[in-house]
Every structure is written in C-alpha cells, then in structure tokens.
Amino acid sequence: MVSYKKLWVLLAQKELNKKKLMALAGISTTSMNKLVKGANVTTDILCRICNVLECDFKDIMEYIPETK
C-alpha cells in the first residue's frame, strides 16, 4: 500500500493547498482524488509534483506493507 501523508505535510510546510498544487503541476481533479484516497497514480503525476515541490518521491510518499 502507498501512503501520500508525506505529501500533505510537505504542502502545509510550503504553505500550498491542493488546488494550488493542481494548478502548478497540471494535475487533474481525478488524479488529485486518487492521491487523497491513497490510490495509484502514474509516475508522470508524481514527477510533476516533485518538480513543483523540488523534492524526491521519498519526500511525498511511502510504502506501507499490508498486514496479513
């Protein structure tokens, strides 16, 4: 499972909201909704976010092993 909690923390630190990130990174509402729900998004979307926030994947997401 992937968690984007780090993304929301980073946005708050940079004083950006989701709507502003969508505009700056060219992300659709559908893609943003996927991020909010913790669903899979394309690498292209992640690259756009990292470009805008000047960060790496590890700064916006993390892998959380599913418990059995």
TIDORO-881500 format. One record per residue: x, y, z of N, C-alpha, C in turn; residue in one letter. Coordinates in steps of 0.2 Angstrom, whole numbers, plus 5000, padded with zeros to 4 digits. Layout:
residues N
XYZXYZXYZA ...
This chain:
residues 68
500449945000500050005000500450065000M 500250114997500650184996500250235000V 500650275004500350325008500650395005S 500250445005500450505002500450565008Y 500450535014500350585020500950635020K 501550605018502150655017501950715013K 501650705007501450755003501050805006L 500550785010500150835013500550875018W 500950845022501350885027501850935023V 502150915017502550955014502151015011L 501551005008501151055006501051105011L 500851085017500751135023501451175025A 501951135025502651165026502751225021Q 502551215015502751255009502151305008K 501651305013501051345013500651345006E 500551285004500251274997499651234999L 499051244995498551194996498451154990N 497951104990497951054985497751094978K 497351144978497151174972497651214969K 498151244973498751274970499151224967K 499251164971499751114968499451094961L 498851084961498551054955498651104949M 498651174950498751224945499451224943A 499951224948500651224947500951164943L 500651104945500851044942500451014936A 499951044935499551024929499150954931G 498950954937498650894939497850894939I 497550844936496850844936496450834942S 495850844943495450834949495450754950T 495450724945495350644946496050624949T 496650644946497250624949497350654957S 497050714958497150734965496650694969M 496150674967495650624971495950564972N 496350534968496750474969497250484974K 497650534974498150554979497750554986L 497250584986496850594993496650524995V 496450484991496250414993496750364994K 497350384992497950344993497950294987G 497650304982497650264976498250274971A 498350224967498950234962498850284957N 499350324956499450374951500050364947V 500050394941500650374936501250414939T 501850384937502450414938502550484936T 502150494930502250564927501950614932D 501350594935501050644940501550654946I 501850604949502250604954502850654952L 503150644946503650684944503450754943C 502850774941502650844941502650874948R 502350834953502350854959503050874962I 503450824961504150834964504550894960C 504350904954504650964951504451024954N 503751034955503451094958503751104965V 503751044969503951054976504751044977L 505051034972505851024972506050974977E 505750914976505850864981505950794977C 505950744981506050674978505450634980D 505350574976504750534978504750514986F 505250504989505350484996505050545000K 505050604998504850655002504050665001D 503750634997502950644996502550574997I 502950524997502550454998503050405001M 502650355004503050295007502650235006E 503050175006502750115005502550085012Y 501950065013501750035019501549965018I 501949915021501749845019501049825022P 500749795019500049765021500149715026E 499749715031499749665036499349605034T 499649545036499249485034498749465039K 
